[in-house]
Amino acid sequence: MDGTRGVAIRLEGVSKTYADGTQAVQELDLAVEPGELVALVGPSGCGKSTTLRMVNRLIEPTAGRIVVGDTDVTRTDPVVARRDMGYVIQQVGLFPHQTVRDNIATVPRLVGWNKARTADRVTEMLELVGLDPDTYAGRYPHELSGGQRQRVGVARALAADPPVLLMDEPFGAVDPIARDRLQAQFRSIQAQLGKTVLFVTHDIDEAVRLADRIAVFSVGGRLEQFADPATVLGAPATAFVADFVGSDRGLRRLAVTPIEPDDLEHPPTVSPQQPLAQARAVIDRAPEPYAVVVDDEGRLRGWVGVRECVGDGTVADRMRRFDETVEVGDTLRRALAEIVQHDAGWLPVLDGDERYQGVLTPTSVYTALRRHLPEGAATPEATPEATQETAEDVTA
């Protein structure tokens, strides 16, 4: 990589009014930090795509300033300004008569890179987006699937290492499975590159999954709220935002709430070497009829219940393995999905070194959601019962 990181974007009093009097955006102030991914969301006609296109001057603002890094792009040659901005759209926009290699090389050639550097960059970009250069570089767009074309579009946008990436519904035209994979891959790419990204989407779940902060627009280009996903979901600033993010926003917060040590419950533990009679005595003193089996190094080995603790022998002879585990820092959504998928009442949690930390249950997931509510937020709509009843939606 050339190593170009993101730069700040500032919109200061930006408005767009069309000749017929339609106000698409009104006096918008928005500051995006270097390396931050900001999602612009809202209903159709709210000005989110107009805002994005004003940044690269595909649409001219009526008033205000747009500053990218140290440059006021409203006073710059738009063609020159766009070369410092990658642009990805829903329809991809690949040149149909050019190979994947030539499509990705478009901007590097325009800015004067030599052939060797450009060729190396094409290979690097294809590898970055998960496409084998030997297989795909010589293909034409019509020979690719929709998801593959979208990956090439991302590769082309990143090819000249721009500090800013503008994305307008980039994954909206692909099927749900491909979209999920593209989102996960792009999140990984963004973590690696640290570009400053403006990302337009109509899908609040996509915004929650990808964005550092979310800007919620209402019709007429009015900015209703600009905050991190947990705050938008947990403490909507206006009735419009609450309605837009949906009545199930308490459950959506599962996707942006990490598992923390304070969220965990701590059932009794026994070692694999303990006699079964000793393990039974430990379990008899506990509120739940089981114990977690942990070795001397703190690593999870399994679990044992009252029914297993009979007869002679040790815990290692009778313990049972867990179907799945999660780690501290994983999302509550993933934890609840595993609980539901494996029909388990509890799920062990490990640290980054795979040492046992405690367990999560459906009730502790709900308690964690309440504990992580932004300051001043109302009690979430979800209850422990609702969390369990609707958990199937989390696994979809």
C-alpha positions in Angstrom: 0.0 0.0 0.0 1.1 3.6 -0.6 -0.1 4.3 2.9 -2.4 7.3 2.3 -4.7 7.5 5.2 -8.0 9.3 5.5 -8.4 13.1 5.8 -11.1 15.1 7.4 -14.2 16.2 5.5 -16.1 19.3 6.7 -19.5 20.5 5.3 -20.2 24.0 6.5 -23.6 25.5 5.8 -24.0 23.4 2.7 -27.4 23.7 0.9 -28.8 22.6 -2.4 -31.9 24.2 -3.9 -33.0 23.4 -7.4 -34.3 25.8 -10.0 -37.9 24.8 -9.3 -37.5 25.7 -5.6 -37.0 22.1 -4.3 -34.7 22.1 -1.3 -32.7 18.9 -1.3 -30.2 19.8 1.4 -30.6 22.7 3.9 -27.7 24.4 5.8 -25.9 21.2 6.5 -23.0 21.2 8.9 -21.2 17.8 9.1 -17.7 17.0 10.2 -16.1 13.6 9.4 -12.9 12.7 11.2 -9.9 11.3 9.4 -10.2 7.5 8.9 -13.9 7.5 10.0 -16.7 5.8 8.2 -19.9 7.8 8.3 -23.1 6.4 6.9 -25.8 8.8 5.5 -29.2 7.2 6.0 -32.8 8.3 5.6 -35.9 7.8 3.4 -35.9 8.4 -0.4 -35.7 12.1 -1.2 -33.9 13.1 2.0 -30.8 14.4 0.3 -28.3 11.8 1.3 -27.1 11.0 -2.2 -27.2 14.7 -3.1 -24.9 15.4 -0.2 -22.4 12.7 -1.3 -22.4 14.0 -4.9 -21.8 17.5 -3.7 -18.5 16.4 -2.0 -17.1 15.3 -5.4 -18.9 18.1 -7.3 -21.1 15.8 -9.4 -23.7 18.2 -8.0 -22.9 21.8 -7.3 -23.9 23.1 -3.9 -26.1 26.3 -3.9 -24.3 27.6 -0.8 -21.7 26.7 1.8 -18.2 25.2 1.8 -17.0 21.6 1.5 -13.4 21.2 2.8 -11.5 17.9 2.2 -8.3 17.9 4.1 -7.0 21.4 3.6 -8.7 22.0 0.3 -12.0 23.8 -0.3 -13.3 21.6 -3.1 -16.0 24.1 -3.9 -13.2 26.4 -5.2 -11.2 23.7 -6.9 -11.3 22.2 -10.4 -13.7 19.4 -9.8 -11.9 17.1 -12.2 -8.7 17.5 -10.2 -10.6 17.2 -6.9 -12.2 13.9 -7.9 -8.8 12.2 -8.5 -8.3 12.3 -4.7 -11.7 10.6 -4.1 -12.6 7.0 -4.8 -16.3 6.7 -5.9 -18.4 3.5 -5.8 -22.0 3.3 -6.9 -24.7 0.7 -6.9 -24.5 0.1 -10.7 -20.7 -0.3 -10.4 -20.1 1.6 -13.6 -17.3 -0.6 -15.0 -16.3 0.0 -18.6 -17.8 -3.0 -20.4 -15.3 -3.0 -23.2 -12.2 -3.0 -20.8 -10.8 -5.9 -18.9 -10.9 -6.0 -15.1 -7.2 -5.1 -15.2 -7.8 -2.0 -17.4 -10.8 -0.9 -15.3 -8.8 -0.9 -12.1 -5.8 0.8 -13.8 -8.0 3.8 -15.0 -7.2 6.3 -12.3 -3.5 5.4 -11.8 -3.0 5.9 -15.5 -4.8 9.3 -15.4 -2.6 10.5 -12.6 0.6 9.5 -14.4 1.7 6.2 -12.8 4.1 4.2 -14.9 3.2 0.8 -16.3 5.1 -1.3 -13.7 3.7 0.5 -10.7 0.2 0.4 -12.2 0.4 -3.4 -12.9 1.6 -4.0 -9.3 -1.2 -2.0 -8.0 -3.8 -3.9 -10.0 -2.5 -7.2 -8.6 -2.5 -5.7 -5.0 -6.1 -4.4 -5.3 -7.5 -7.7 -6.7 -5.8 -9.6 -3.8 -7.2 -7.0 -1.4 -10.8 -7.6 -2.5 -10.4 -11.4 -2.6 -10.2 -12.0 -6.4 -7.3 -14.0 -7.7 -5.4 -11.8 -10.2 -4.4 -14.7 -12.4 -8.1 -15.7 -12.8 -9.9 -12.4 -13.0 -7.5 -9.7 -14.3 -8.1 -10.6 -17.9 -11.9 -11.0 -17.7 -14.5 -8.6 -18.9 -17.3 -7.3 -16.6 -20.0 -9.4 -18.3 -18.0 -12.5 -17.3 -18.3 -11.7 -13.5 -21.1 -12.1 -11.0 -22.8 -9.1 -9.5 -20.8 -9.5 -6.3 -17.5 -9.8 -8.2 -18.3 -6.7 -10.3 -18.9 -4.8 -7.0 -15.5 -6.0 -5.7 -13.8 -4.7 -8.8 -15.6 -1.4 -8.4 -14.2 -1.1 -4.9 -10.7 -2.1 -6.2 -10.9 0.6 -8.9 -12.0 3.2 -6.4 -9.0 2.4 -4.2 -6.4 1.9 -6.9 -4.8 5.4 -6.7 -4.9 5.2 -2.9 -7.3 8.2 -2.4 -7.7 9.5 1.1 -11.5 9.7 0.7 -13.9 7.1 -0.5 -17.5 7.9 -1.5 -19.9 5.0 -1.7 -23.5 5.4 -2.9 -25.6 2.3 -2.1 -22.6 0.2 -3.2 -24.1 -3.2 -2.2 -27.8 -2.5 -2.9 -28.0 -4.4 -6.2 -26.6 -7.8 -5.0 -28.4 -10.7 -3.4 -28.5 -10.8 0.4 -25.9 -13.5 0.8 -23.4 -11.7 -1.4 -24.2 -8.4 0.3 -23.4 -9.9 3.7 -20.1 -11.1 2.4 -19.3 -7.8 0.8 -20.1 -5.9 3.9 -17.8 -8.1 6.0 -15.0 -7.9 3.5 -15.3 -4.1 3.2 -15.3 -3.7 7.0 -12.0 -5.7 7.0 -10.6 -3.6 4.2 -11.5 -0.4 6.0 -9.9 -1.5 9.2 -6.7 -2.2 7.3 -6.7 1.0 5.2 -8.3 3.6 7.4 -9.8 5.7 4.6 -12.3 8.5 5.3 -15.6 7.1 4.0 -19.0 8.6 3.3 -21.4 5.7 2.7 -25.0 6.2 1.6 -27.5 3.5 2.4 -31.2 3.2 2.9 -30.6 0.2 5.2 -30.2 1.0 8.8 -28.9 -2.5 9.6 -26.1 -1.9 7.0 -25.3 1.4 8.6 -25.2 0.0 12.0 -22.9 -2.8 10.9 -20.4 -0.7 9.0 -20.4 2.9 10.4 -18.5 4.6 13.1 -21.2 7.3 13.1 -24.5 7.6 11.4 -26.1 10.8 10.0 -29.9 10.4 9.8 -31.6 12.7 7.3 -35.3 13.6 6.9 -36.9 14.7 3.7 -35.6 18.1 2.6 -32.1 17.4 3.7 -32.6 18.1 7.3 -30.0 16.4 9.6 -32.0 14.9 12.5 -29.1 13.1 14.3 -25.4 12.5 13.9 -24.0 10.0 16.4 -22.5 6.6 16.9 -24.8 3.6 16.1 -25.4 2.7 19.7 -26.6 6.2 20.5 -28.8 6.4 17.4 -30.4 3.1 18.3 -30.5 3.6 22.1 -31.2 7.3 22.3 -32.9 8.6 19.2 -32.7 12.4 19.1 -36.2 13.0 17.6 -39.4 11.1 17.0 -38.4 10.9 13.3 -35.2 9.1 14.1 -37.0 6.7 16.5 -39.5 5.9 13.7 -36.9 5.5 11.1 -34.6 3.1 13.0 -37.7 1.0 14.0 -39.4 -0.2 17.1 -37.1 -3.1 17.3 -34.0 -0.9 17.7 -33.4 -2.4 21.1 -32.6 -5.7 19.3 -30.6 -4.0 16.6 -28.3 -2.7 19.3 -27.2 -6.3 19.8 -25.1 -5.9 16.6 -23.1 -2.9 18.0 -22.8 -3.9 21.7 -19.6 -5.8 22.5 -19.4 -8.5 25.2 -17.5 -7.1 28.2 -16.3 -8.9 31.3 -18.9 -7.2 33.5 -21.7 -8.8 31.4 -20.7 -12.3 32.4 -22.2 -14.7 34.9 -19.9 -17.0 36.9 -21.2 -20.5 37.6 -19.0 -22.8 39.7 -15.9 -24.3 38.1 -14.2 -27.6 38.6 -11.0 -29.1 37.3 -10.7 -32.2 35.1 -8.8 -34.0 37.7 -11.4 -33.6 40.5 -13.2 -36.7 41.7 -16.8 -36.8 40.6 -18.0 -36.8 44.2 -16.2 -33.5 44.8 -17.6 -32.0 41.7 -21.1 -33.1 42.8 -20.6 -31.3 46.1 -19.6 -28.1 44.3 -22.7 -28.2 42.1 -25.0 -29.0 45.0 -24.0 -25.6 46.6 -24.7 -23.7 43.4 -28.1 -22.4 42.1 -27.6 -24.1 38.7 -27.2 -27.9 38.3 -23.9 -27.7 36.4 -20.3 -26.6 36.6 -17.8 -25.4 34.0 -14.6 -27.5 33.6 -11.4 -25.4 33.5 -7.9 -26.7 33.6 -5.0 -25.4 35.7 -4.0 -22.9 32.9 -7.5 -21.4 32.9 -8.5 -23.0 29.6 -12.0 -24.2 29.0 -12.4 -28.0 28.8 -16.1 -28.5 28.9 -18.9 -28.8 31.4 -20.4 -31.3 33.8 -23.9 -31.7 35.3 -25.4 -33.4 38.3 -26.4 -36.4 36.3 -22.8 -37.0 35.2 -21.4 -36.7 38.7 -22.2 -40.3 39.9 -20.0 -43.2 40.6 -16.2 -43.4 40.7 -13.8 -41.6 38.4 -12.9 -38.0 37.7 -14.5 -35.1 35.9 -12.5 -35.7 32.8 -14.2 -39.1 32.5 -17.7 -37.6 32.3 -17.4 -34.0 31.1 -19.0 -32.8 27.9 -17.7 -30.4 25.3 -19.3 -27.1 24.4 -20.7 -26.7 20.9 -19.5 -23.1 20.5 -17.8 -20.3 22.4 -17.4 -16.5 21.9 -14.8 -14.0 22.9 -14.8 -10.8 25.0 -15.3 -8.1 22.4 -17.6 -10.2 20.1 -21.1 -8.7 19.7 -24.1 -9.6 21.8 -25.8 -10.4 18.5 -23.3 -13.2 17.8 -23.6 -14.6 21.4 -27.4 -14.7 21.2 -27.3 -16.3 17.7 -25.0 -19.1 19.1 -27.3 -19.6 22.1 -30.3 -20.0 19.8 -28.6 -22.1 17.1 -27.4 -24.6 19.6 -30.5 -24.4 21.8 -28.3 -23.7 24.8 -29.2 -21.8 28.0 -25.7 -20.5 28.4 -22.6 -19.8 26.3 -18.9 -19.7 27.6 -16.9 -16.6 26.9 -13.1 -16.6 26.4 -10.4 -13.9 26.3 -8.0 -13.3 23.4 -5.7 -16.0 24.8 -8.6 -18.5 24.8 -8.8 -18.5 28.6 -12.2 -18.9 30.2 -13.9 -15.7 31.5 -17.5 -16.6 32.3 -20.8 -17.3 30.6 -23.6 -15.5 28.9 -27.3 -16.4 29.1 -30.3 -14.8 27.4 -31.0 -12.9 30.6 -27.5 -11.6 30.9 -27.6 -10.5 27.2 -30.6 -8.4 28.1 -28.9 -7.0 31.2 -25.9 -6.1 29.1 -28.1 -4.2 26.6 -29.5 -2.2 29.5 -26.1 -1.5 31.0 -24.8 -0.3 27.6 -27.6 2.2 27.0 -26.3 5.7 26.1 -26.8 8.2 28.9 -30.3 9.6 29.0 -31.8 6.8 26.8 -35.2 5.4 27.6 -35.5 1.8 28.6 -35.3 -0.4 25.5 -38.3 -2.1 24.1 -36.8 -5.5 24.5 -37.4 -7.6 27.6 -35.7 -10.9 28.5 -38.7 -12.7 27.2 -38.9 -10.7 24.0 -35.1 -11.1 23.5 -35.5 -14.9 23.6 -38.7 -14.9 21.5 -37.2 -12.8 18.7 -33.7 -14.2 18.9 -34.5 -16.3 15.8 -34.4 -13.0 13.8 -30.8 -12.5 15.0 -29.6 -15.7 13.4 -31.2 -14.9 10.0 
